[in-house]
C-alpha cells in the first residue's frame, strides 16, 4: 500500500480503473485520481508554507507528532 492515505487511495483507484471496461466509470475513476493529485499538491504546499513560517523546531515536531505535517 501507499506511503500516505492519499497514495493508498490513488493506488486503489488505479486498480479499480484497470478492472473496469465501462467508459463512464473509467472517466469517473480518472477524475477521482486527478482530484487526489490536487489534494496531494495542496497538502505539500501547505507543509512547505508551515516549514517556512515556523522556525521553532519543538512546534514543528509537535505538528508532525499530531499528524498535521509530514
Order of alpha helices (4+ residues) and beta strands (2+ residues): alpha-alpha-alpha
